[in-house]
Amino acid sequence: MSTKKTNHEGWECEPMFRDAVNCIDELQDYIYEIKNCVRESDISDMKSEMIRCLTNAVSSLEEVDDTVEWVTEDEEEDYDIDPAGGYGLHSHI
């Protein structure tokens, strides 16, 4: 497993997750109809649109490299520690 560093604490470091979720979010109107017993959409349109969105979401998820371990870098790691106990170049002033 390889390790990659990121400044993000969430999954923003893996854009294919965002793409998958965006595809799934397109289904919210249909999900509402199904969960709340509302019948406004055409069944054929709803079925084909749901298949399209879910297929795109699965395709995005298949591109996620799950052999990578993402490690969040602390912002403090970017500073040199001054022997006097401070941070940065001018901490002794």
RAQUI-V911092 format. One record per residue. RES is the residue in three letters. PSI is psi in radians with two decimals (none if undefined). Layout:
# RAQUI-V911092
res=RES psi=PSI
res=RES psi=PSI
This chain:
# RAQUI-V911092
res=MET psi=2.29
res=SER psi=2.78
res=THR psi=2.35
res=LYS psi=2.46
res=LYS psi=2.56
res=THR psi=2.75
res=ASN psi=-0.13
res=HIS psi=2.44
res=GLU psi=-0.32
res=GLY psi=-2.73
res=TRP psi=0.31
res=GLU psi=-0.39
res=CYS psi=-0.32
res=GLU psi=1.62
res=PRO psi=-0.38
res=MET psi=-0.45
res=PHE psi=-0.77
res=ARG psi=-0.75
res=ASP psi=-0.76
res=ALA psi=-0.78
res=VAL psi=-0.65
res=ASN psi=-0.69
res=CYS psi=-0.78
res=ILE psi=-0.66
res=ASP psi=-0.47
res=GLU psi=-0.29
res=LEU psi=0.03
res=GLN psi=-0.68
res=ASP psi=-0.73
res=TYR psi=-0.71
res=ILE psi=-0.74
res=TYR psi=-0.82
res=GLU psi=-0.79
res=ILE psi=-0.79
res=LYS psi=-0.51
res=ASN psi=0.32
res=CYS psi=0.79
res=VAL psi=2.33
res=ARG psi=1.52
res=GLU psi=-0.53
res=SER psi=2.67
res=ASP psi=2.32
res=ILE psi=-0.68
res=SER psi=-0.76
res=ASP psi=-0.76
res=MET psi=-0.80
res=LYS psi=-0.86
res=SER psi=-0.66
res=GLU psi=-0.69
res=MET psi=-0.74
res=ILE psi=-0.77
res=ARG psi=-0.86
res=CYS psi=-0.77
res=LEU psi=-0.60
res=THR psi=-0.76
res=ASN psi=-0.69
res=ALA psi=-0.78
res=VAL psi=-0.72
res=SER psi=-0.74
res=SER psi=-0.75
res=LEU psi=-0.58
res=GLU psi=-0.37
res=GLU psi=-0.16
res=VAL psi=2.23
res=ASP psi=1.73
res=ASP psi=0.20
res=THR psi=0.01
res=VAL psi=2.31
res=GLU psi=2.05
res=TRP psi=2.26
res=VAL psi=2.20
res=THR psi=2.18
res=GLU psi=2.44
res=ASP psi=2.52
res=GLU psi=-0.52
res=GLU psi=-0.38
res=GLU psi=-0.31
res=ASP psi=-0.19
res=TYR psi=2.54
res=ASP psi=2.41
res=ILE psi=2.16
res=ASP psi=2.40
res=PRO psi=-0.40
res=ALA psi=-0.05
res=GLY psi=-0.06
res=GLY psi=-3.05
res=TYR psi=2.60
res=GLY psi=3.12
res=LEU psi=-0.57
res=HIS psi=0.48
res=SER psi=-0.28
res=HIS psi=-0.08
res=ILE psi=none
